[in-house]
C-alpha cells in the first residue's frame, strides 16, 4: 500500500495509456455498453474493467475483481497490462496500490466485500455499530 488519496479528478492531468485497453481486451474481452461514453471489458456481474468518458476525456476507470470467476493467470495478465500502463489502483478506502497480485490480494482481503463473505452476520452487525467502525 502506498498512501491514501482524496477525492478529486484523478484523470485531470493525464489520460490512461492504451495499454489498459489492450490488456482488458486481451484478458476480459470487450462487452456491449449502454452508453457511447462507457467502455466495458468483461461482464459487470463478474470481473470487469469500465472506462467512463465525458466529452471524449476519461474521467473514471473502474476495476471489479470477482474472485468467484477470475482465473489467477488472467488476473496476472490484466495486472501486467496495468503495470505497463503505469497506473496505480485505488481501493474502496481510497488507498493506493501497485497493480501487482500481492497488492490486489491484500486490498481484496481487507475489503468490506471480503469481510461480508467471511462472516455475513458479523458484517451486518457491524453496520449498526454505534462507534461507526465498519
C-alpha contacts under 8 A as a table, 3 or more apart, distances in Angstrom:
res1	aa1	res2	aa2	distance
1	X	95	X	6.72
1	X	96	X	5.80
1	X	97	X	4.92
1	X	98	X	7.33
1	X	103	X	6.93
2	X	95	X	7.05
2	X	96	X	5.22
2	X	97	X	5.88
2	X	98	X	7.75
3	X	95	X	5.63
3	X	96	X	5.43
4	X	93	X	7.87
4	X	94	X	5.51
4	X	95	X	4.31
4	X	96	X	5.98
5	X	90	X	7.92
5	X	94	X	5.51
5	X	95	X	6.24
5	X	96	X	6.91
6	X	94	X	6.79
7	X	10	X	7.81
9	X	12	X	5.28
9	X	59	X	7.01
10	X	13	X	7.69
10	X	59	X	7.37
10	X	60	X	7.69
11	X	14	X	5.28
11	X	15	X	5.80
11	X	16	X	7.84
11	X	58	X	6.74
11	X	59	X	5.73
11	X	60	X	7.27
12	X	15	X	7.72
12	X	59	X	7.75
15	X	57	X	7.54
15	X	58	X	6.40
16	X	20	X	7.03
16	X	58	X	7.46
16	X	85	X	7.19
16	X	87	X	7.89
17	X	20	X	6.04
17	X	21	X	7.86
17	X	85	X	5.35
18	X	21	X	5.23
18	X	22	X	6.33
18	X	85	X	7.38
19	X	22	X	4.98
19	X	23	X	6.00
19	X	81	X	6.03
19	X	82	X	7.04
19	X	84	X	6.56
19	X	85	X	5.26
20	X	23	X	5.28
20	X	24	X	6.10
20	X	81	X	6.03
20	X	82	X	5.65
20	X	85	X	6.01
21	X	24	X	5.10
21	X	25	X	5.97
22	X	25	X	5.13
22	X	26	X	6.04
22	X	81	X	7.55
23	X	26	X	5.13
23	X	27	X	6.05
23	X	77	X	7.32
23	X	78	X	5.52
23	X	80	X	7.95
23	X	81	X	4.89
23	X	82	X	7.26
24	X	27	X	5.32
24	X	28	X	5.33
24	X	29	X	6.47
24	X	30	X	7.60
24	X	41	X	5.91
24	X	42	X	7.84
24	X	49	X	6.86
24	X	78	X	6.36
24	X	81	X	7.85
25	X	28	X	5.56
25	X	29	X	4.34
25	X	30	X	5.59
25	X	41	X	6.39
26	X	29	X	6.02
27	X	74	X	5.95
27	X	75	X	7.99
27	X	77	X	6.88
27	X	78	X	6.18
28	X	41	X	5.50
28	X	42	X	4.52
28	X	47	X	7.86
28	X	48	X	6.96
29	X	41	X	5.35
29	X	42	X	5.66
30	X	39	X	7.91
30	X	40	X	6.05
30	X	41	X	4.28
30	X	42	X	6.26
31	X	39	X	7.79
31	X	40	X	5.39
31	X	41	X	5.27
31	X	42	X	6.06
31	X	43	X	6.85
32	X	39	X	7.89
32	X	40	X	6.82
33	X	36	X	7.10
33	X	38	X	6.25
33	X	39	X	6.17
33	X	40	X	6.18
34	X	38	X	7.27
35	X	38	X	5.32
35	X	39	X	7.94
36	X	39	X	7.48
37	X	52	X	5.84
37	X	53	X	4.92
37	X	54	X	6.49
37	X	55	X	7.93
37	X	56	X	7.28
38	X	50	X	6.87
38	X	51	X	5.68
38	X	52	X	4.58
38	X	53	X	6.24
39	X	50	X	5.67
39	X	51	X	5.09
39	X	52	X	6.53
40	X	43	X	7.64
40	X	44	X	7.95
40	X	48	X	7.02
40	X	49	X	5.89
40	X	50	X	4.58
40	X	51	X	6.52
41	X	48	X	5.49
41	X	49	X	5.21
41	X	50	X	6.44
42	X	46	X	7.16
42	X	47	X	6.05
42	X	48	X	4.35
42	X	49	X	6.59
43	X	46	X	5.23
43	X	47	X	6.27
43	X	48	X	5.42
44	X	47	X	6.87
44	X	48	X	5.72
45	X	48	X	7.87
46	X	64	X	7.38
46	X	65	X	7.00
46	X	66	X	5.20
46	X	68	X	7.98
46	X	69	X	6.56
46	X	70	X	7.78
47	X	63	X	7.55
47	X	64	X	5.24
47	X	65	X	4.49
47	X	66	X	4.81
47	X	67	X	7.88
47	X	69	X	7.14
47	X	70	X	6.31
48	X	63	X	5.90
48	X	64	X	5.27
48	X	65	X	6.74
49	X	61	X	7.09
49	X	62	X	5.56
49	X	63	X	4.49
49	X	64	X	6.35
50	X	60	X	8.00
50	X	61	X	5.62
50	X	62	X	5.08
50	X	63	X	6.55
51	X	58	X	6.88
51	X	59	X	7.86
51	X	60	X	5.86
51	X	61	X	4.46
51	X	62	X	6.49
52	X	58	X	5.76
52	X	59	X	5.87
52	X	60	X	5.14
52	X	61	X	6.32
53	X	56	X	5.46
53	X	57	X	5.04
53	X	58	X	4.21
53	X	59	X	5.45
53	X	60	X	7.08
54	X	57	X	5.32
54	X	58	X	6.47
54	X	59	X	6.56
58	X	61	X	7.61
65	X	70	X	7.11
66	X	69	X	5.79
66	X	70	X	5.99
67	X	70	X	5.46
70	X	74	X	6.94
70	X	75	X	6.66
71	X	74	X	5.32
71	X	75	X	6.25
72	X	75	X	5.09
72	X	76	X	6.17
73	X	76	X	5.15
73	X	77	X	6.23
74	X	77	X	4.99
74	X	78	X	6.13
75	X	78	X	5.09
75	X	79	X	6.10
75	X	101	X	7.71
76	X	79	X	5.07
76	X	80	X	6.04
76	X	100	X	7.54
76	X	101	X	6.40
77	X	80	X	5.05
77	X	81	X	6.40
78	X	81	X	5.15
78	X	82	X	6.38
79	X	82	X	4.92
79	X	83	X	6.12
79	X	99	X	5.31
79	X	100	X	5.98
79	X	101	X	7.20
80	X	83	X	5.00
80	X	84	X	6.27
80	X	99	X	7.42
80	X	100	X	7.50
81	X	84	X	5.03
81	X	85	X	6.32
82	X	85	X	4.97
82	X	86	X	6.33
82	X	87	X	5.97
82	X	88	X	7.99
82	X	99	X	6.28
83	X	86	X	4.89
83	X	87	X	6.20
83	X	98	X	7.76
83	X	99	X	5.89
83	X	100	X	7.73
84	X	87	X	7.94
87	X	98	X	7.62
87	X	99	X	7.31
88	X	96	X	6.32
88	X	97	X	5.70
88	X	98	X	5.18
88	X	99	X	6.08
89	X	96	X	5.56
89	X	97	X	4.99
89	X	98	X	6.21
89	X	99	X	6.18
90	X	93	X	7.75
90	X	94	X	5.36
90	X	95	X	5.31
90	X	96	X	4.61
90	X	97	X	6.20
91	X	94	X	5.18
91	X	95	X	5.45
91	X	96	X	6.74
91	X	97	X	7.68
91	X	107	X	6.61
92	X	95	X	7.40
92	X	111	X	7.29
97	X	103	X	5.98
97	X	104	X	7.22
97	X	107	X	7.90
98	X	103	X	6.23
98	X	104	X	7.84
99	X	103	X	6.74
99	X	104	X	6.67
100	X	103	X	5.33
100	X	104	X	6.11
101	X	104	X	5.17
101	X	105	X	5.98
102	X	105	X	5.17
102	X	106	X	6.10
103	X	106	X	5.10
103	X	107	X	6.23
104	X	107	X	5.03
104	X	108	X	6.09
105	X	108	X	5.00
105	X	109	X	6.04
106	X	109	X	5.15
106	X	110	X	6.31
107	X	110	X	5.29
107	X	111	X	6.21
108	X	111	X	5.15
108	X	113	X	7.86
108	X	114	X	6.46
109	X	114	X	5.61
109	X	115	X	7.66
110	X	114	X	6.69
110	X	115	X	7.33
111	X	114	X	5.28
111	X	115	X	6.47
112	X	115	X	5.05
112	X	116	X	6.16
113	X	116	X	5.07
113	X	117	X	6.26
114	X	117	X	5.14
114	X	118	X	6.14
115	X	118	X	5.14
115	X	119	X	6.26
115	X	120	X	7.40
115	X	123	X	6.36
116	X	119	X	5.38
116	X	120	X	4.56
116	X	121	X	7.85
116	X	122	X	7.76
116	X	123	X	5.28
116	X	124	X	7.67
117	X	120	X	5.91
119	X	122	X	5.50
119	X	123	X	6.18
120	X	123	X	5.07
120	X	124	X	6.12
121	X	124	X	5.22
121	X	125	X	6.09
122	X	125	X	5.00
122	X	126	X	6.10
123	X	126	X	5.05
123	X	127	X	6.66
123	X	134	X	7.90
124	X	127	X	5.26
124	X	128	X	7.36
125	X	128	X	5.69
125	X	129	X	6.85
126	X	129	X	4.97
126	X	133	X	6.90
126	X	134	X	5.70
127	X	132	X	7.57
127	X	133	X	7.86
127	X	134	X	6.14
128	X	132	X	7.61
129	X	132	X	5.45
129	X	133	X	6.29
129	X	134	X	7.48
130	X	133	X	7.78
